[in-house]
Amino acid sequence: MSTKRKHDDDGGEEAVHESRQQQVYGNPKPAKKPRKTEPAVHKKQAHASSVNTIKKRIRDVSRRLERADSLPANVRVEDERALAAYEQELVAAEAEKVRQKMIKKYHMVRFFERQKATRQVKKLRKRLLESKSTEEVEALKTEMHTAEVDLNYTQYSPLSEPYISLYPPKTADAEEDGSAKPKPTIWFEVEKCMEEGTLQRLRNRVSSAPAPAPKVKMQKKPEKVKSKPEPEPMDTTGLNRRQRRAQRNQKGVFDKKTTKNKSMAFERNQVFGAQQGARRNEADDGAESDGGFFDE
């Protein structure tokens, strides 16, 4: 019977992989957290060809050329060349921006029409293989050519230009006439490029339409402040405080410092109180004395 080998004979740490050495119990080496070898993830920066970045560079160079009259000749020439290069980059960046906008706008229409044109091409190809009469073959070849141009139109129509649909929804007038809708102008260009083999160039063609003019912010006209009519001065000589207040309330003139609550009930109570106070004062002035201490 073979004897059991001792624990020291199995190599100890050598039997454990290097990446697991820190997990071995009783390991004299301190367990260190492995360092990350991957570089830190940097924040996404603005692309160098973005429109705003190029515009900022153009502004900086233009201001430097306008303000610095004592620039050396070589520095001025370099700035002028840089300004011309930035302007060309701006035109290209704006064209790319318009292109991306058009791609996003007409992506769904292109996809559905491409699927429809693909089905039509497959259907005509199948009919062409099954047909035997010469006249039918010629008619199917004509339809096949039109369907192939339709398919290439959905794929290679210029991306930076508005896409005109080949299969618009039929209206009631079009169904009564029964006439097919005329093809757009780009359709014939696609047909010509199919013969010349320049479909890719047509697809990436830069639009010749002028760039949209920047929106001009309309300045708001200053609002006219309506001047409030000043109240006419009142003659309050010989009147006490309550009488003067009653006179102001009757004429509709209120003191700004004292009119905090402008509700109708408050105004009615105020007028009523002033009138009652005025009547009480008049009654006190006209009443005869009862023989008080100060009466003579």
C-alpha atoms as one frame of an Amber mdcrd trajectory, in Angstrom:
protein
   0.000   0.000   0.000   1.425   3.334  -1.067   1.990   5.957   1.542   0.344
   9.375   1.451   2.560  12.152   0.315   3.217  14.951   2.699   1.685  18.419
   2.338   5.089  20.020   1.836   5.783  17.858  -1.207   3.026  19.330  -3.439
   4.841  22.573  -4.096   2.609  24.852  -1.964   2.374  28.129  -3.790   3.601
  26.623  -7.058   0.414  24.539  -7.357  -1.735  27.709  -7.203  -1.954  30.094
 -10.127  -0.304  33.477  -9.769  -3.616  35.310  -9.978  -4.916  33.249  -6.970
  -1.887  33.514  -4.696  -3.469  36.309  -2.656  -6.422  34.037  -1.803  -4.269
  31.263  -0.249  -4.754  31.037   3.526  -1.646  31.820   5.525   0.179  33.439
   2.637   2.884  35.677   4.133   2.668  38.046   1.172   0.145  40.851   1.736
  -2.888  40.748  -0.500  -2.721  43.626  -2.924  -5.469  44.724  -5.170  -4.392
  44.215  -8.784  -3.893  47.418 -10.676  -5.920  48.209 -13.723  -3.826  48.027
 -16.845  -6.511  49.604 -19.055  -6.210  53.348 -19.670  -8.691  55.693 -18.054
 -11.780  56.496 -20.040 -11.617  60.072 -21.256 -14.652  62.236 -21.746 -15.914
  62.608 -25.256 -14.616  65.809 -26.771 -16.091  67.874 -29.545 -15.098  66.758
 -33.024 -12.525  68.914 -34.733 -14.737  69.429 -37.776 -17.822  70.551 -35.857
 -19.431  73.752 -37.055 -19.197  75.622 -33.750 -15.515  74.789 -33.308 -14.645
  76.026 -36.787 -16.687  79.197 -36.305 -14.803  79.911 -33.087 -11.479  79.513
 -34.880 -12.611  81.847 -37.653 -13.641  84.477 -35.095 -10.321  84.221 -33.290
  -8.256  84.599 -36.466 -10.445  87.438 -37.787 -10.151  89.398 -34.540  -6.412
  88.878 -34.486  -6.115  90.216 -38.025  -8.355  93.227 -37.331  -6.882  94.363
 -34.026  -3.170  93.675 -34.462  -1.898  96.273 -36.948   1.728  95.711 -36.021
   1.825  92.015 -36.911   4.843  90.760 -38.847   4.281  90.026 -42.519   4.860
  86.283 -42.200   2.421  85.977 -39.266  -0.263  87.911 -41.156   0.169  85.700
 -44.223  -0.140  82.560 -42.101  -3.298  83.885 -40.431  -4.852  84.747 -43.794
  -4.108  81.268 -45.113  -5.528  79.720 -41.950  -8.661  81.861 -42.270  -9.198
  80.714 -45.869  -8.707  77.074 -44.834 -11.139  77.426 -41.931 -13.767  78.932
 -44.225 -13.472  75.945 -46.564 -13.759  73.590 -43.595 -16.856  75.465 -42.441
 -18.524  75.010 -45.832 -17.733  71.285 -45.767 -18.925  70.916 -42.161 -22.217
  72.686 -42.881 -22.752  70.499 -45.950 -22.137  67.388 -43.844 -24.568  68.678
 -41.236 -27.271  69.141 -43.877 -26.483  65.682 -45.260 -26.908  64.016 -41.878
 -30.156  65.904 -41.348 -31.544  64.703 -44.691 -30.461  61.116 -44.014 -32.272
  61.118 -40.700 -35.365  62.770 -42.156 -35.884  60.417 -45.133 -34.440  57.213
 -43.681 -37.797  55.523 -43.105 -39.229  56.490 -46.517 -36.135  55.191 -48.294
 -36.261  51.921 -46.366 -39.913  51.151 -47.150 -39.603  52.094 -50.807 -36.404
  50.050 -51.159 -38.230  47.011 -49.760 -41.121  47.559 -52.153 -38.827  47.989
 -55.166 -36.868  44.848 -54.193 -40.059  42.766 -54.055 -41.129  44.124 -57.413
 -37.772  43.250 -59.021 -37.915  39.686 -57.658 -41.477  39.250 -58.894 -40.643
  40.477 -62.406 -37.498  38.346 -62.561 -39.525  35.264 -61.684 -42.136  36.072
 -64.330 -39.397  36.707 -66.878 -37.909  33.256 -66.300 -41.293  31.556 -66.559
 -42.577  33.431 -69.635 -42.218  31.831 -73.098 -43.786  34.270 -75.545 -41.499
  36.846 -77.139 -43.886  39.778 -76.741 -44.364  39.107 -73.045 -40.603  38.840
 -72.552 -40.045  42.247 -74.186 -42.750  43.847 -72.050 -41.324  42.273 -68.906
 -37.829  43.493 -69.803 -39.141  47.053 -70.024 -40.848  46.727 -66.647 -37.725
  45.091 -65.244 -35.583  48.040 -66.337 -37.998  50.484 -64.695 -38.043  48.446
 -61.477 -34.227  48.296 -61.389 -34.008  52.066 -61.812 -36.564  52.454 -59.012
 -34.452  50.245 -56.752 -31.274  52.176 -57.536 -33.165  55.427 -57.022 -34.019
  54.421 -53.450 -30.364  53.510 -52.800 -28.334  56.082 -54.749 -30.511  59.176
 -54.687 -28.350  62.085 -53.389 -28.301  61.921 -49.612 -27.896  65.667 -49.142
 -31.016  66.541 -51.166 -34.712  66.103 -50.368 -36.012  62.662 -51.294 -39.083
  62.562 -53.544 -41.227  59.494 -53.012 -41.775  57.053 -55.892 -44.891  55.490
 -54.394 -46.959  58.287 -52.862 -50.426  57.486 -51.509 -52.989  57.517 -54.295
 -55.703  60.146 -54.181 -59.257  59.838 -55.493 -58.483  61.973 -58.572 -55.455
  59.849 -59.476 -57.472  56.626 -59.206 -60.141  57.999 -61.556 -57.592  59.121
 -64.150 -55.624  55.865 -63.978 -52.475  57.606 -65.239 -49.110  56.860 -63.631
 -47.374  59.641 -61.751 -44.391  61.110 -63.633 -40.956  60.192 -62.317 -38.901
  62.848 -60.498 -35.939  64.491 -62.222 -33.390  62.587 -60.127 -34.844  59.318
 -61.455 -33.537  60.036 -64.962 -30.154  61.025 -63.542 -30.013  57.659 -61.772
 -30.836  55.922 -65.057 -28.009  57.779 -66.786 -25.545  57.016 -63.983 -26.441
  53.317 -64.235 -25.145  53.323 -67.801 -22.024  55.307 -66.885 -21.328  53.433
 -63.634 -21.241  56.577 -61.445 -24.011  55.782 -58.970 -21.768  56.164 -55.913
 -20.679  59.617 -57.047 -24.321  60.619 -57.468 -25.158  59.340 -53.983 -22.464
  61.460 -52.324 -23.077  64.538 -54.437 -22.991  67.822 -52.543 -26.212  69.769
 -52.802 -26.000  72.901 -54.931 -28.872  74.548 -53.070 -27.905  77.699 -51.143
 -27.436  77.337 -47.426 -30.317  78.637 -45.300 -29.816  82.200 -44.134 -29.282
  82.662 -40.405 -32.316  83.730 -38.462 -32.296  87.395 -37.523 -33.615  88.112
 -34.080 -36.272  90.791 -34.117 -35.748  93.519 -31.580 -38.734  94.153 -29.393
 -40.130  97.651 -29.392 -39.914  99.400 -26.042 -43.216  99.311 -24.262 -44.907
 102.635 -23.763 -45.536 103.425 -20.138 -48.985 104.833 -19.661 -48.921 107.907
 -17.476 -51.603 107.929 -14.830 -53.649 111.104 -14.594 -52.821 113.091 -11.516
 -55.796 113.778  -9.205 -57.045 117.313  -9.023 -56.280 119.096  -5.748 -59.220
 119.337  -3.366 -60.113 122.153  -1.063 -60.132 120.645   2.450 -60.017 123.830
   4.490 -62.233 123.718   7.540 -62.699 119.911   7.406 -61.531 117.431   9.978
 -59.757 114.166   9.180 -62.878 112.028   8.777 -64.567 114.544   6.550 -61.512
 114.789   4.305 -61.360 110.988   4.041 -65.057 110.793   3.169 -64.605 113.437
   0.475 -61.700 111.536  -1.094 -63.657 108.268  -1.072 -66.696 109.849  -2.696
 -64.605 111.233  -5.572 -62.787 107.901  -6.066 -59.354 109.141  -5.031 -57.440
 106.788  -2.733 -54.209 107.312  -0.975 -51.581 104.739  -2.106 -50.124 104.399
   1.368 -53.423 103.638   3.056 -55.234 101.506   0.417 -53.819  98.053   1.100
 -57.004  96.071   0.577 -58.852  97.052  -2.621 -61.857  94.761  -2.274 -65.319
  96.212  -2.851 -66.499  95.287   0.647 -63.580  97.132   2.208 -64.307 100.235
   0.141 -67.991 100.186   1.073 -67.184  99.791   4.757 -64.644 102.574   4.575
 -67.094 104.986   2.936 -69.845 103.998   5.350 -67.592 104.521   8.389 -66.450
 107.920   7.157 -70.029 109.037   6.564 -71.126 107.868   9.998 -68.175 109.642
  11.605 -68.985 112.880   9.787 -72.617 112.711  10.903 -71.571 112.053  14.492
 -69.273 115.080  14.456 -72.043 117.282  13.082 -74.431 116.028  15.788 -71.860
 116.729  18.478 -71.285 120.252  17.206 -75.001 121.113  17.038 -76.107 119.483
  20.318 -76.899 121.714  23.315 -74.875 121.381  26.522 -76.324 119.533  29.503
 -74.785 121.937  32.025 -71.415 120.365  32.465 -68.538 121.584  34.567 -66.999
 123.750  31.816 -70.276 125.281  30.584 -70.815 128.904  31.425
